[in-house]
Amino acid sequence: MDSVIHFLDAKLNFVRQAVTVLIIAIFVLMVLVVFSQVVWRFAFNNPFPWSEELARYLQVWLILLASVACIRKGRHLAVDFFTQAFPFRFAKILKLVSYACILIFTAVLFTVSIHLIVITIHQITPAIRLPIIVVYLAFPVSALLMFMETLVLLLKITGARDRANMEALENE
């Protein structure tokens, strides 16, 4: 079991670094686009017609990719009262059920988003004339990455022997 976890972790490390760089790049680009929009609107009274649309699509990518990082680091909003209040075995079962639900959700998200892409493959965005597939690809990409990160967490928690070990495995 440990060899499978280490194999998946090793394979995901490059992807994790790439996602981190992409999140930073998207955020910087989004700030620059919105800042330039504000300057051109108020200083020159001539706003860019494409900046709002580009910022919106960048935000979609930013949120979904950041969700992948949040799953990996356990930073999503959660109610952990029950996992702290109950004995370790029950807390472990709750964690496993929670991760199983996330796996199901991300699998459904992946499937539905692929269907959405197939339906809208020929559409383009109104202002920047970008194929809509570029925007919608954020959903299956992030769903697949969230699935992989959750699978690694699920496997790690399965091998946990006590509460401290479980929390340490989640925060690796």
C-alpha positions as a Markdown table, in Angstrom:
| # | Residue | x | y | z |
|---|---|---|---|---|
| 1 | Met | 0.0 | 0.0 | 0.0 |
| 2 | Asp | 2.8 | 2.4 | 0.9 |
| 3 | Ser | 4.5 | 1.8 | -2.5 |
| 4 | Val | 1.3 | 2.8 | -4.3 |
| 5 | Ile | 1.0 | 6.0 | -2.3 |
| 6 | His | 4.6 | 6.9 | -2.9 |
| 7 | Phe | 4.3 | 6.1 | -6.6 |
| 8 | Leu | 1.2 | 8.3 | -6.9 |
| 9 | Asp | 2.8 | 11.1 | -4.8 |
| 10 | Ala | 5.9 | 11.0 | -7.0 |
| 11 | Lys | 3.9 | 11.2 | -10.2 |
| 12 | Leu | 1.8 | 14.0 | -8.9 |
| 13 | Asn | 4.7 | 16.2 | -7.7 |
| 14 | Phe | 5.4 | 17.6 | -11.1 |
| 15 | Val | 1.7 | 18.3 | -11.7 |
| 16 | Arg | 1.5 | 20.0 | -8.3 |
| 17 | Gln | 4.4 | 22.3 | -9.1 |
| 18 | Ala | 2.9 | 23.1 | -12.5 |
| 19 | Val | -0.5 | 23.8 | -11.0 |
| 20 | Thr | 1.1 | 26.1 | -8.4 |
| 21 | Val | 3.0 | 28.1 | -11.1 |
| 22 | Leu | -0.2 | 28.2 | -13.2 |
| 23 | Ile | -2.2 | 29.6 | -10.3 |
| 24 | Ile | 0.3 | 32.3 | -9.7 |
| 25 | Ala | 0.5 | 33.2 | -13.4 |
| 26 | Ile | -3.3 | 33.3 | -13.7 |
| 27 | Phe | -3.6 | 35.5 | -10.6 |
| 28 | Val | -1.0 | 37.9 | -11.8 |
| 29 | Leu | -2.5 | 38.1 | -15.3 |
| 30 | Met | -6.0 | 38.6 | -13.8 |
| 31 | Val | -4.7 | 41.5 | -11.6 |
| 32 | Leu | -3.0 | 43.1 | -14.5 |
| 33 | Val | -6.1 | 42.8 | -16.7 |
| 34 | Val | -8.5 | 44.2 | -14.1 |
| 35 | Phe | -6.0 | 47.0 | -13.1 |
| 36 | Ser | -5.6 | 48.1 | -16.8 |
| 37 | Gln | -9.4 | 48.0 | -17.2 |
| 38 | Val | -9.8 | 50.4 | -14.2 |
| 39 | Val | -7.1 | 52.7 | -15.5 |
| 40 | Trp | -8.5 | 52.9 | -19.0 |
| 41 | Arg | -12.1 | 53.3 | -17.8 |
| 42 | Phe | -11.4 | 56.1 | -15.3 |
| 43 | Ala | -8.3 | 57.8 | -16.8 |
| 44 | Phe | -9.1 | 57.6 | -20.4 |
| 45 | Asn | -12.9 | 57.0 | -20.4 |
| 46 | Asn | -12.3 | 54.2 | -22.9 |
| 47 | Pro | -12.6 | 50.8 | -21.3 |
| 48 | Phe | -11.4 | 47.6 | -23.0 |
| 49 | Pro | -14.3 | 45.6 | -24.3 |
| 50 | Trp | -12.6 | 42.3 | -23.7 |
| 51 | Ser | -11.1 | 42.7 | -20.2 |
| 52 | Glu | -14.1 | 41.9 | -18.1 |
| 53 | Glu | -14.7 | 38.7 | -20.1 |
| 54 | Leu | -11.0 | 37.6 | -19.9 |
| 55 | Ala | -10.9 | 38.3 | -16.1 |
| 56 | Arg | -14.1 | 36.2 | -15.6 |
| 57 | Tyr | -12.6 | 33.2 | -17.5 |
| 58 | Leu | -9.3 | 33.6 | -15.7 |
| 59 | Gln | -11.2 | 33.5 | -12.4 |
| 60 | Val | -12.9 | 30.3 | -13.3 |
| 61 | Trp | -9.5 | 28.7 | -14.0 |
| 62 | Leu | -8.0 | 30.2 | -10.8 |
| 63 | Ile | -10.8 | 29.0 | -8.5 |
| 64 | Leu | -10.8 | 25.4 | -9.9 |
| 65 | Leu | -7.1 | 25.0 | -9.9 |
| 66 | Ala | -6.9 | 26.5 | -6.4 |
| 67 | Ser | -9.5 | 23.9 | -5.3 |
| 68 | Val | -7.0 | 21.2 | -6.3 |
| 69 | Ala | -4.3 | 22.8 | -4.1 |
| 70 | Cys | -6.9 | 23.1 | -1.2 |
| 71 | Ile | -7.8 | 19.5 | -1.4 |
| 72 | Arg | -4.1 | 18.5 | -1.3 |
| 73 | Lys | -3.5 | 20.7 | 1.8 |
| 74 | Gly | -6.8 | 20.0 | 3.5 |
| 75 | Arg | -7.7 | 23.7 | 3.4 |
| 76 | His | -11.3 | 23.4 | 2.2 |
| 77 | Leu | -14.1 | 24.6 | 4.5 |
| 78 | Ala | -15.1 | 21.6 | 6.7 |
| 79 | Val | -16.9 | 20.9 | 9.8 |
| 80 | Asp | -14.5 | 18.8 | 11.8 |
| 81 | Phe | -16.4 | 18.7 | 15.0 |
| 82 | Phe | -17.4 | 15.0 | 14.6 |
| 83 | Thr | -13.9 | 13.9 | 13.7 |
| 84 | Gln | -12.5 | 15.6 | 16.8 |
| 85 | Ala | -15.3 | 14.6 | 19.2 |
| 86 | Phe | -15.6 | 10.9 | 18.4 |
| 87 | Pro | -13.0 | 8.1 | 18.9 |
| 88 | Phe | -10.3 | 7.5 | 16.3 |
| 89 | Arg | -12.0 | 4.6 | 14.6 |
| 90 | Phe | -15.2 | 6.5 | 14.0 |
| 91 | Ala | -13.3 | 9.6 | 13.0 |
| 92 | Lys | -11.4 | 7.5 | 10.5 |
| 93 | Ile | -14.6 | 6.1 | 9.0 |
| 94 | Leu | -16.0 | 9.6 | 8.7 |
| 95 | Lys | -12.9 | 10.8 | 6.9 |
| 96 | Leu | -13.0 | 7.8 | 4.6 |
| 97 | Val | -16.7 | 8.4 | 3.8 |
| 98 | Ser | -15.9 | 12.1 | 3.2 |
| 99 | Tyr | -13.1 | 11.3 | 0.8 |
| 100 | Ala | -15.3 | 8.7 | -1.0 |
| 101 | Cys | -18.0 | 11.3 | -1.5 |
| 102 | Ile | -15.4 | 13.7 | -2.9 |
| 103 | Leu | -14.2 | 10.9 | -5.3 |
| 104 | Ile | -17.8 | 10.4 | -6.5 |
| 105 | Phe | -18.4 | 14.1 | -6.9 |
| 106 | Thr | -15.2 | 14.7 | -8.9 |
| 107 | Ala | -16.0 | 11.6 | -11.1 |
| 108 | Val | -19.4 | 13.0 | -11.8 |
| 109 | Leu | -18.0 | 16.5 | -12.4 |
| 110 | Phe | -15.5 | 15.1 | -14.9 |
| 111 | Thr | -18.2 | 13.2 | -16.8 |
| 112 | Val | -20.6 | 16.0 | -16.9 |
| 113 | Ser | -18.0 | 18.5 | -17.9 |
| 114 | Ile | -16.8 | 16.3 | -20.8 |
| 115 | His | -20.4 | 16.2 | -22.0 |
| 116 | Leu | -20.6 | 20.0 | -21.7 |
| 117 | Ile | -17.5 | 20.4 | -23.8 |
| 118 | Val | -18.9 | 18.0 | -26.5 |
| 119 | Ile | -22.1 | 20.0 | -26.6 |
| 120 | Thr | -20.4 | 23.4 | -26.8 |
| 121 | Ile | -17.3 | 22.6 | -28.8 |
| 122 | His | -18.1 | 25.0 | -31.7 |
| 123 | Gln | -19.0 | 28.0 | -29.6 |
| 124 | Ile | -16.7 | 31.0 | -29.1 |
| 125 | Thr | -16.8 | 33.7 | -26.5 |
| 126 | Pro | -18.4 | 37.0 | -27.6 |
| 127 | Ala | -15.7 | 39.6 | -26.8 |
| 128 | Ile | -12.3 | 37.9 | -27.2 |
| 129 | Arg | -13.5 | 35.3 | -29.7 |
| 130 | Leu | -11.9 | 32.5 | -27.7 |
| 131 | Pro | -13.2 | 28.9 | -28.2 |
| 132 | Ile | -15.4 | 28.2 | -25.2 |
| 133 | Ile | -13.6 | 24.8 | -24.8 |
| 134 | Val | -10.6 | 26.7 | -23.4 |
| 135 | Val | -12.8 | 27.9 | -20.5 |
| 136 | Tyr | -14.7 | 24.7 | -20.0 |
| 137 | Leu | -11.5 | 22.6 | -20.0 |
| 138 | Ala | -11.0 | 23.9 | -16.5 |
| 139 | Phe | -13.7 | 21.7 | -15.2 |
| 140 | Pro | -12.5 | 18.2 | -16.3 |
| 141 | Val | -8.8 | 19.2 | -15.7 |
| 142 | Ser | -9.5 | 20.2 | -12.1 |
| 143 | Ala | -11.9 | 17.3 | -11.5 |
| 144 | Leu | -9.3 | 14.9 | -12.6 |
| 145 | Leu | -6.6 | 16.5 | -10.5 |
| 146 | Met | -9.0 | 16.7 | -7.4 |
| 147 | Phe | -9.8 | 13.0 | -8.0 |
| 148 | Met | -6.1 | 12.1 | -7.9 |
| 149 | Glu | -5.3 | 14.2 | -4.8 |
| 150 | Thr | -8.3 | 12.8 | -3.0 |
| 151 | Leu | -7.4 | 9.2 | -3.9 |
| 152 | Val | -3.9 | 9.8 | -2.5 |
| 153 | Leu | -5.5 | 11.2 | 0.7 |
| 154 | Leu | -7.9 | 8.3 | 0.9 |
| 155 | Leu | -5.1 | 5.7 | 0.6 |
| 156 | Lys | -3.0 | 7.6 | 3.3 |
| 157 | Ile | -5.9 | 7.7 | 5.7 |
| 158 | Thr | -6.6 | 4.0 | 5.2 |
| 159 | Gly | -3.2 | 3.2 | 6.6 |
| 160 | Ala | -3.4 | 5.6 | 9.6 |
| 161 | Arg | -3.0 | 3.9 | 13.0 |
| 162 | Asp | -4.0 | 6.7 | 15.3 |
| 163 | Arg | -5.4 | 10.2 | 15.3 |
| 164 | Ala | -2.0 | 12.0 | 15.3 |
| 165 | Asn | -0.8 | 9.7 | 12.5 |
| 166 | Met | -4.0 | 10.4 | 10.5 |
| 167 | Glu | -3.6 | 14.2 | 10.9 |
| 168 | Ala | 0.1 | 14.0 | 10.0 |
| 169 | Leu | -0.6 | 12.0 | 6.8 |
| 170 | Glu | -3.2 | 14.5 | 5.7 |
| 171 | Asn | -0.8 | 17.4 | 6.2 |
| 172 | Glu | 2.1 | 15.9 | 4.3 |
